[in-house]
Every structure is written in structure tokens, then in C-alpha cells.
Amino acid sequence: MTKKTSSRQSERLTQKEFNSLRNYSCSNPSGLPIGKVWRRAKNYYRQTDDVQDWLHCRVVPDPGGQTGYVGIEIREIVLLDATEEMIRNRLYS
């Protein structure tokens, strides 16, 4: 079972990371292991390539701590600019 949770924080991604996310705009993935990520359109009928029209989804442990349940954390997506991406690559390489 899943519970959807929302976070006002944004998920900061590179263009490559954004492009690699699978699109599940009209369904949820069949498997929901903790840590799985995907994207979904804010409005299914108006899907564009604009990152502002997409949401980042991540499977997390159930916020209420119930066994057998997971949560889906939903965040806005913000793309890193070239400088931010370079700094992040140096920090995490």
C-alpha cells in the first residue's frame, strides 16, 4: 500500500538526471522499492519538455511507520545551471 506525501522542497537535478527519469504520468510503477524515483507530469493532458511541468517522485518508508506501507514523496524539479552542476560534480566525484 502507498501513501502520498508532499514536500515543499525541490529536487535539484542535472538535465541528464531529469532525462533519465522514467515517465509514470498516468500510473505508478509496478514495483515500489524504497529509493525508486520517477517523474510525472503536473497535468497529464499538457505534457511538455519544460521541467517546470514535471514532478519528481521518490518511494520512502511509510511516514507513519506502518509495516507493509511506503510513502511517495513528491517534489518540484529544479534544474541545476552549468556552474552548479560543475560544483556538484567536483564535490561528489
Contacts in CASP RR format, 6 or more apart in sequence:
PFRMAT RR
TARGET T0000
AUTHOR 0000-0000-0000
METHOD contacts of the structure
MODEL  1
MTKKTSSRQSERLTQKEFNSLRNYSCSNPSGLPIGKVWRRAKNYYRQTDD
VQDWLHCRVVPDPGGQTGYVGIEIREIVLLDATEEMIRNRLYS
1 68 0 8 1.000
1 69 0 8 1.000
1 70 0 8 1.000
2 28 0 8 1.000
2 32 0 8 1.000
2 59 0 8 1.000
2 69 0 8 1.000
2 70 0 8 1.000
2 71 0 8 1.000
2 72 0 8 1.000
3 62 0 8 1.000
3 63 0 8 1.000
3 64 0 8 1.000
3 69 0 8 1.000
3 70 0 8 1.000
3 71 0 8 1.000
3 72 0 8 1.000
4 71 0 8 1.000
4 72 0 8 1.000
4 74 0 8 1.000
5 60 0 8 1.000
5 63 0 8 1.000
5 71 0 8 1.000
5 72 0 8 1.000
5 73 0 8 1.000
5 74 0 8 1.000
6 73 0 8 1.000
6 74 0 8 1.000
7 73 0 8 1.000
7 74 0 8 1.000
7 75 0 8 1.000
9 75 0 8 1.000
10 75 0 8 1.000
10 76 0 8 1.000
10 77 0 8 1.000
10 78 0 8 1.000
11 56 0 8 1.000
11 58 0 8 1.000
11 75 0 8 1.000
11 76 0 8 1.000
11 77 0 8 1.000
11 78 0 8 1.000
12 78 0 8 1.000
12 79 0 8 1.000
12 80 0 8 1.000
12 84 0 8 1.000
13 21 0 8 1.000
13 56 0 8 1.000
13 77 0 8 1.000
13 78 0 8 1.000
13 79 0 8 1.000
13 80 0 8 1.000
14 79 0 8 1.000
14 80 0 8 1.000
14 85 0 8 1.000
14 88 0 8 1.000
15 79 0 8 1.000
18 39 0 8 1.000
18 51 0 8 1.000
18 54 0 8 1.000
18 77 0 8 1.000
18 79 0 8 1.000
21 37 0 8 1.000
21 38 0 8 1.000
21 39 0 8 1.000
21 56 0 8 1.000
22 29 0 8 1.000
22 38 0 8 1.000
22 39 0 8 1.000
23 38 0 8 1.000
23 39 0 8 1.000
23 40 0 8 1.000
23 41 0 8 1.000
24 38 0 8 1.000
24 39 0 8 1.000
24 40 0 8 1.000
24 57 0 8 1.000
25 39 0 8 1.000
25 40 0 8 1.000
25 41 0 8 1.000
25 44 0 8 1.000
25 47 0 8 1.000
26 44 0 8 1.000
28 72 0 8 1.000
29 36 0 8 1.000
29 38 0 8 1.000
32 59 0 8 1.000
32 70 0 8 1.000
32 72 0 8 1.000
33 59 0 8 1.000
34 59 0 8 1.000
34 60 0 8 1.000
34 61 0 8 1.000
34 70 0 8 1.000
35 58 0 8 1.000
35 59 0 8 1.000
35 60 0 8 1.000
36 58 0 8 1.000
36 59 0 8 1.000
37 56 0 8 1.000
37 57 0 8 1.000
37 58 0 8 1.000
37 59 0 8 1.000
38 57 0 8 1.000
39 54 0 8 1.000
39 55 0 8 1.000
39 56 0 8 1.000
39 57 0 8 1.000
39 77 0 8 1.000
40 54 0 8 1.000
40 55 0 8 1.000
40 57 0 8 1.000
41 47 0 8 1.000
41 53 0 8 1.000
41 54 0 8 1.000
41 55 0 8 1.000
42 53 0 8 1.000
42 54 0 8 1.000
42 55 0 8 1.000
43 53 0 8 1.000
46 53 0 8 1.000
47 53 0 8 1.000
51 77 0 8 1.000
51 78 0 8 1.000
51 79 0 8 1.000
52 77 0 8 1.000
54 77 0 8 1.000
55 74 0 8 1.000
55 75 0 8 1.000
55 76 0 8 1.000
55 77 0 8 1.000
56 74 0 8 1.000
56 75 0 8 1.000
56 76 0 8 1.000
56 77 0 8 1.000
57 72 0 8 1.000
57 73 0 8 1.000
57 74 0 8 1.000
58 72 0 8 1.000
58 73 0 8 1.000
58 75 0 8 1.000
59 70 0 8 1.000
59 71 0 8 1.000
59 72 0 8 1.000
59 73 0 8 1.000
60 70 0 8 1.000
60 71 0 8 1.000
60 72 0 8 1.000
60 73 0 8 1.000
61 70 0 8 1.000
61 71 0 8 1.000
62 68 0 8 1.000
62 69 0 8 1.000
62 70 0 8 1.000
62 71 0 8 1.000
63 71 0 8 1.000
80 88 0 8 1.000
END
